Amino acid sequence: MSIKPIHIIGGGMAGSEAAWQAANAGVPVILHEMRGVKGTEAHQTDKLAELVCSNSFRSDDHTANAVGVLHEEMRRANGVIISTAAEHQVPAGSALAVDREGFAEAVTAKLEAHPNVTIVREEIAGIPPEDWDSVIVATGPLTSIPLAEAIHAHTGEDDLAFFDAIAPIIYFDSIDMSKAWRQSRYDKPGPGGDTAAYINCPLTEEQYNAFIDALIAGEKTEFRDWEKDTPYFEGCLPIEVMAERGRETLRFGPMKPVGLTNPHQPDVKAHAIVQLRQDNALGTLWNMVGFQTKLKYGAQTDIFRMIPGLEKAEFARLGGIHRNTFLNSPKLLDAQLRMKSMPRLRFAGQVTGVEGYVESAAMGLLAGRFAAAERLGRTLDAPPPTTALGALVTHITGGHLEGKQTFQPMNVNFGLFPDIAEFPKTDENGKRLRGKAKGRAKKGAQAARALSDIDAWLAGQSLVAAE
Ligand SMILES: Cc1cc2nc3c(=O)[nH]c(=O)nc-3n(C[C@H](O)[C@H](O)[C@H](O)COP(=O)(O)OP(=O)(O)OC[C@H]3O[C@@H](n4cnc5c(N)ncnc54)[C@H](O)[C@@H]3O)c2cc1C
């Protein structure tokens, strides 16, 4: 029996992985990649799975690091990106780094040699034709403009971003709640009736002035030439640009001190207040409201730790602004990565709102398996959220709270995993674990649970077409 092909648009990290997974399940794949006939602003070659910048896949430690756990899960799922990375590894300590040319050439050769894969070099410049009944769009942060505009027209104004204006995200555990407090401005109830939705950090006049000076002096990253031409937006100005416009701008903007009373010092009026908003349903991650920034990473941690309550803040991700095409996935996609309003289109990779080579390939791995299962008349549930693959897909398709207003591309991190109660509380001498040692023990338990759960998920599926 002949099986209709799945069309995959984009042969980057996600598209290559999706093609490999679907093809290995016995489903024919047509991979449409425009490089060869049209380039992007960042890619240099026409090879599939080209790394556009760093050559690192980050930590390979699957015992206590979330991206290392994701590596291991992808290895167990026969991922082409992770196995080829191992074949082209270069020394990088505990990180997995690769010889970029050897890596991209090898992924290209494997896909070109696969009997179920056909590679076509062409740009898909609009919504694919109706008779492509199973499509994976994996066109990445630099999706070509005609396709991005067609998706934009379909999703509507607010649901496809062209820029990433990222405010830093902080682990709840690292916020000092003896200085910060929970309250919504004017105790205004939110949609669920909650009047204490935000975490507030107060600054005195002296602290505010020192903070503004540090922002203005802090080292910034520059826009790349081609990013300068993409339209910029007043509503998303970096905080340091606001600070440069006048010392009081932030006090009348994201740091306004009105409608809030500090329960730790009810008689003292704060000069300015930084607010944090819950970022995931678990309540483990909080974003700094209005704090998108082009400050360099080192400057961000130094300057944001000047804020009372955030002296020991640990950042799940730091802020940034760069060209990035991504969907408002929590609103638009279902748990199978299908567009709810056009289910023949699946999305994978950075365009779904994950960030990074590994995370993008991971979403390709799932999209390829989901699409193949559907083609074979089976249903494949997403991996459980206790796994790294499951935590990521759950975050982008529902775990994140509100959609567009705060949905920001996300790296994998343990804040996305459900909490775990069972982990060693004492060391080998029976001494109680505290601080970092306790955190490490907890991450170790989360990592072990993830790998055991991914094994069960993989064992539960038979994803190969009948002969
Ligand atoms: C400048 C830059 C630097 C980055 N640096 C890093 C980094 O150092 N480390 C990291 O982990 N992540 C980095 N990222 C983020 C991201 O993880 C990578 O971009 C990653 O490659 C995303 O994988 P992807 O498969 O979603 O997209 P890509 O790997 O970009 O693949 C998308 C593919 O789709 C093709 N395409 C686009 N539009 C069309 C179309 N209409 N028709 C046909 N083909 C099309 C493109 O040519 C491309 O091959 C960076 C991103 C950018 C933009």
PDBQT file of the ligand as one rigid body, heavy atoms in Angstrom, charges set to zero:
ROOT
HETATM    1  C1  LIG A 501      21.485  34.709  14.318  1.00  0.00    +0.000 C 
HETATM    2  C2  LIG A 501      21.074  33.555  15.193  1.00  0.00    +0.000 A 
HETATM    3  C3  LIG A 501      22.004  32.964  16.040  1.00  0.00    +0.000 A 
HETATM    4  C4  LIG A 501      21.632  31.866  16.847  1.00  0.00    +0.000 A 
HETATM    5  N1  LIG A 501      22.564  31.298  17.656  1.00  0.00    +0.000 NA
HETATM    6  C5  LIG A 501      22.258  30.207  18.378  1.00  0.00    +0.000 A 
HETATM    7  C6  LIG A 501      23.247  29.547  19.152  1.00  0.00    +0.000 A 
HETATM    8  O1  LIG A 501      24.399  29.954  19.183  1.00  0.00    +0.000 OA
HETATM    9  N2  LIG A 501      22.889  28.460  19.874  1.00  0.00    +0.000 N 
HETATM   10  C7  LIG A 501      21.628  27.974  19.860  1.00  0.00    +0.000 A 
HETATM   11  O2  LIG A 501      21.371  26.952  20.515  1.00  0.00    +0.000 OA
HETATM   12  N3  LIG A 501      20.659  28.589  19.154  1.00  0.00    +0.000 NA
HETATM   13  C8  LIG A 501      20.936  29.690  18.400  1.00  0.00    +0.000 A 
HETATM   14  N4  LIG A 501      19.972  30.324  17.677  1.00  0.00    +0.000 N 
HETATM   15  C9  LIG A 501      18.586  29.933  17.857  1.00  0.00    +0.000 C 
HETATM   16  C10 LIG A 501      18.038  28.680  17.174  1.00  0.00    +0.000 C 
HETATM   17  O3  LIG A 501      18.112  27.623  18.041  1.00  0.00    +0.000 OA
HETATM   18  C11 LIG A 501      18.616  28.286  15.894  1.00  0.00    +0.000 C 
HETATM   19  O4  LIG A 501      18.279  29.307  15.004  1.00  0.00    +0.000 OA
HETATM   20  C12 LIG A 501      18.102  26.924  15.359  1.00  0.00    +0.000 C 
HETATM   21  O5  LIG A 501      18.790  26.682  14.188  1.00  0.00    +0.000 OA
HETATM   22  C13 LIG A 501      16.596  26.846  15.133  1.00  0.00    +0.000 C 
HETATM   23  O6  LIG A 501      16.258  25.619  14.527  1.00  0.00    +0.000 OA
HETATM   24  P1  LIG A 501      15.040  25.547  13.478  1.00  0.00    +0.000 P 
HETATM   25  O7  LIG A 501      15.074  24.216  12.848  1.00  0.00    +0.000 OA
HETATM   26  O8  LIG A 501      13.808  25.984  14.127  1.00  0.00    +0.000 OA
HETATM   27  O9  LIG A 501      15.422  26.654  12.392  1.00  0.00    +0.000 OA
HETATM   28  P2  LIG A 501      16.685  26.662  11.350  1.00  0.00    +0.000 P 
HETATM   29  O10 LIG A 501      17.776  25.781  11.830  1.00  0.00    +0.000 OA
HETATM   30  O11 LIG A 501      16.948  28.092  11.098  1.00  0.00    +0.000 OA
HETATM   31  O12 LIG A 501      16.032  25.994  10.079  1.00  0.00    +0.000 OA
HETATM   32  C14 LIG A 501      15.008  26.610   9.338  1.00  0.00    +0.000 C 
HETATM   33  C15 LIG A 501      15.223  26.270   7.875  1.00  0.00    +0.000 C 
HETATM   34  O13 LIG A 501      14.084  26.677   7.137  1.00  0.00    +0.000 OA
HETATM   35  C16 LIG A 501      14.508  27.225   5.904  1.00  0.00    +0.000 C 
HETATM   36  N5  LIG A 501      13.428  28.113   5.442  1.00  0.00    +0.000 N 
HETATM   37  C17 LIG A 501      12.998  29.280   5.987  1.00  0.00    +0.000 A 
HETATM   38  N6  LIG A 501      11.926  29.734   5.314  1.00  0.00    +0.000 NA
HETATM   39  C18 LIG A 501      11.661  28.830   4.324  1.00  0.00    +0.000 A 
HETATM   40  C19 LIG A 501      10.677  28.735   3.293  1.00  0.00    +0.000 A 
HETATM   41  N7  LIG A 501       9.722  29.674   3.149  1.00  0.00    +0.000 N 
HETATM   42  N8  LIG A 501      10.706  27.677   2.434  1.00  0.00    +0.000 NA
HETATM   43  C20 LIG A 501      11.663  26.708   2.552  1.00  0.00    +0.000 A 
HETATM   44  N9  LIG A 501      12.639  26.762   3.500  1.00  0.00    +0.000 NA
HETATM   45  C21 LIG A 501      12.618  27.800   4.379  1.00  0.00    +0.000 A 
HETATM   46  C22 LIG A 501      15.811  27.922   6.246  1.00  0.00    +0.000 C 
HETATM   47  O14 LIG A 501      16.645  28.070   5.114  1.00  0.00    +0.000 OA
HETATM   48  C23 LIG A 501      16.412  26.966   7.276  1.00  0.00    +0.000 C 
HETATM   49  O15 LIG A 501      17.247  26.018   6.684  1.00  0.00    +0.000 OA
HETATM   50  C24 LIG A 501      20.295  31.401  16.848  1.00  0.00    +0.000 A 
HETATM   51  C25 LIG A 501      19.364  32.015  16.007  1.00  0.00    +0.000 A 
HETATM   52  C26 LIG A 501      19.742  33.073  15.185  1.00  0.00    +0.000 A 
HETATM   53  C27 LIG A 501      18.716  33.702  14.290  1.00  0.00    +0.000 C 
ENDROOT
TORSDOF 0
